[in-house]
Amino acid sequence: MALLLAAFTDPGHGSRDDSGVLRLLTAPAALAQPEAEQPGKATPAPPVLGDGTARWQTERVLPERGMLVAYYGTPGTGALGVLGETEPRKAFRRLLRAAAPFERPGRPVRPVFELIVSIADAHPGKDGDFSHDVRKAQVRRYVDAARELGALLVLDIQTGRSDFLDVAQRWSWALEQPHVGLAIDPEWRMKRHQVPGRVIGGVGAAEVNRTSAWLSDLVVANDLPEKLFIVHQFRTSMVRHIGRIKARDGLQLVQHVDGFGTRGQKLDTYRAVARPDVFAMGFKLFYDEDVNRMGAEAVHRIRPRVRFVSYQ
């Protein structure tokens, strides 16, 4: 199978058309004929294995020897990333084309939507935390579309002066879904008196661990498949005491190295912050800001090896 679909859907089998673009021979019905949305519909959990093995122990989120490829953004606008430039199903088709060059024999690729659901602001807002949440109905549209299309969904939170855990818990209704994971972005985590966009934020390992512990408990208590837990970073100062971050049952930790520029600049940033002893590694590609943007071959050559790549 050329492109790995999520384990909770019926996988299609991949082939290529004359242009070399990957297509799905058995595409999800929603791709061809959009259906009415079914708010809150969850995929029924399969029976617990007879030996008592939890789903997260057998349904891993990273394809074995493969990788994840994501489109990043927020609903309704392309200002924060490519995902928001069009509606979810059209974005999914574009994502499949972007993901296809990352395939390798025996190394499948899995598609991901990374959706910013809490957005940092330059003004305090009603609650004074310099962040606001995207409307629930907009997020539900992506939750449902990702499930129907066989993609993973990652909720990205930029929390301003609020704690990552407090904001993550507001999205528990979505994170209870088998295909939905979480990303935290310390760039936008402000201390008291700091304002997003004026300084680069940061977070300590203790707050990261509180957030991951809560998400791990949610996975285990609900017998869910393994989830992504992503930490964005492009400066060492953005994650304090990073070596104290703990592995968690039911979570695949990913360090997503952001930062735009030339290939050399991006690789220098990656090597400066990468902690493959703690995380699987992620890497961001910018359509507009990168100079001589890396292709799949260049990304595959990066060491430590990249397992998650996103386009913004």
N, C-alpha and C positions, 0 to 999 in steps of 0.2 A: 504494500500500500504506500503510495507516494507521499501522501499527506495524512498524518495521523489525526483522526477526529477524536473527540473526547470519549472516554470509556462509557459514559452514561448515555450515549446515543447509538443508533445503528450506523456503523462506519460505512462510508462509501469506499469504492476502490479507485485508485488514481491512475490516470494516464495523461499523456500530453497531446495537445493538438498540433497542427502543422507549424504553429509559431513557437512551439516549445513551452507554452504556458500550461501549467498544471490545471487539469479540470477534473471534476468528480463524475465518474460514470454513474454512480448512484447518489445523486445530490439530494440533500434534505429537501423535502417537499416545500418547506418554507422559502427556499431559495427561488423556486420557480413560481409558486403561487402563494403569496403572503396570506396568512390566515389572521383571523381576528385574534387580538391579544387576549390572553387569559391571565389577568393579574393574579399573582400569588401562587400560580400553579407550580407545584414542586414535583420533581421526578420521584416516583415511589422508591423507597430504599429496598434493595434486594434483601432476601433473608440472610441473617447472620450465618457465616460459615459454620459447618457442623463442629469444627474444632475450636470455635470461639474466637477465631482470628478477626480482628477489627478490619473494617474496610480500608482504613488509611494505611494498613500494613501491606495490603495487596493491590490497591488501586493508587499507584504512584502518579504524581502530577507531571514529572519530567519523563519523557520517553527514554527508554533505555538506550544509551549511546546517542540519542537524538537531542533536539533542542526545541525551544519555544520561540515563535516569532509573533510580535505584537504590533498593533496600531494603537497609538496613544493620543488622547485628547479628551474633550468634554463635549456634552451635547450641544448642538445648535450653532457652533462656531468653529472655524478653522484656526482661530487666533492662538489656541493653546495646543494645537496638534492636529494631525491628519484625520484622526478618527471622527472629529466633529464636522468635517467638511461635507458629509453627506449622510444619508440615513443608514441604519445598521446593515441592511442587506447589501446595499451597494458597497459599503465599506468592506464588508466581508469578501466580496468578489475581488476588490483591489488588494486586500490582505493576502488572499490566496496567490495572486500573481507575485506579490512581493516576497512571499515565503518560499515559493517554488525553487529559486536558485540555491537555497540553503540545504536542500535535500542531498543526501549521500546514500549510497547503497547500505542498507542495514542501519541507517541513522535517520529515522523519521522526524518529521516536523509537525508541531501542533500549533494551531492558530489561537491567538489571544486578543481580546479587546482589553486595553488598560484605560479605564474611564475615570477621569478626575471628577469626584462627586462632592468634595469639600474644597473650595477654592479660596486661597489667600487673597486678602484685600488690602488696599492702602488706607482704608478708612475703618473705624472701629465697628460700625454696624450697631444694631440694637442691643446686642449682648456684649459688645466691647471686646470681642476676641479677634477682630481683624480677619474674619473668615466667614464664608457663607456656604450653605449646602445647596446643591442642585435640587430642583424639585423632584420629589419622590416618583411622580409619574414618568418623568424623563428617564430616570435610572431604571425603573421597572421595564421600560421598553427595551433597554439593553440586556437586562437580566433575561427576559423572555426570548429575545432574538438570539442571544448567545447560546442558550439552551437548545433552541430549535435548529440552529445552524451547526451545532457541534463544536462550538468554540468555548474556550475558557473566558471568564470575565474577571478582571482584577479591579477592585475599587481603590482608587488613589486618593489619599486625603492630605490636604495642605491645611493645617489646623490653626495657623496664626498663634495666638497666645493660649490656646486650649491644649490640654493634654491629648496625646494621640489616643489613649485608651478611651477617654470620654467621647471623642468623636467617633471612633470605631464602633462603639456600642450603639450609637444612633443608627448604624447601618446593619445591625444584627439581623433584621428581617431579610436582607439580601444575602448576608454571609452564611445564613443557614442553608442556602441552596448548595447542592453538591458541587457545582461548577464555578463558584464565586470565591475568589481570594482577596487579599488585602495588600496594599502598598502604602508605606508611609514615606513622606518626603521632608526630611529635616531642613532642607533649604528654607522652608516656610514655617518652621517651628520657632516662634519668637519668645524671647524672655520678656519680662516686664519692662515696659517703656520702649521696646523695639517695635519697628514697623516693617511689614513685609515690603520687599523691593528696595529698602534702604540699606539693609544689612543681609548677610548670608546667615541663616539660622543654624541651629544645631540641637542635638538631643543626646542625653546620656544613656548608657546601656541599661540603667535601671528602668527607665520609662519604656524603652524598647522591650525589655523582658516582661514588664507588666502587661503590655499590649499583646505580645505573643502568647503569654500564659493564658490570657482570656480566650484568644482565638483557638488555642490548642484544646482548652476545655470544651469549647463549643463543638469542635470536630469530634472529640472522643465521646461526649455525652450524646450526640446525635448520630453516632456511627456513620460519619461522612467519609468520603474519599479524602486523601491527602490534599491540602490546600497550599497555594503559594503565599508566602509572607515575604514581601519585597521591601528592602531598605534602599532608598535612593541616596547617592553620595557622589560628590566630585572634589571634596576637600577632606583631608584627614580630620580637620576640626569639626566637621559636621556631625560626627558620631564619636562622642567621648567614651573612652574605655571600651573600645569596640571588641577587644578580646574577651570581655566579660559577657558578651551576648550568648545566650544559651540556646542549644538545640531543643526542639520541642516535638513531642509526639504529635503526629498528624500534620506537621508543617514542613514544607521545603523552604528553607531560608535562601533568599537570593539577594546578593549585593549588586544593585544596578548602578553602574558607573555612568554618570551623565557627563555633560561638558561637550561643547562644540569647538570647532576649529579645524586646523589641518590634521592630516593623519598623524603626523609626529606629535602634535600637541595632545591629541586624544589618547595616544598610546602612552605618553608621559604621565597623563592624569591617571590612566588605568593602572599603570604599574605602581604609582605612588600610593594609591588607596586600596588596591585589591587585597582581600583577605580570604583566599580560597580555603584556609584552614577553618573558617567559620561558616562560609557561604558557598553555594553555587554562584557562578559569576554571570552578571548581566552587562549589557553594553547598549548604548543608545546611538542611533543614527538620525541626523537632522537633515530633512530634505532641503531646507533653505540656508541654514547657518553653516553647515559643514563645508569645508573647502576640499574639493576632490573626494567626495563622499565614498567611503569604503563600500565595496561590494561583498557578496557572500564569500568569495575566495579569501579576501583579506581578513574578514572576520574569523573565518575558520583557522587562519594562521595565528591568531592572537593566543598568547599564553600568559597567564593561566587560561585554560579553555573557556570560551563563552558558551553558556547553555541557554541564555535568554537574550534575545535582541529585540529592541523596539524601535519603531519609526515615529518621529515626531514631525 
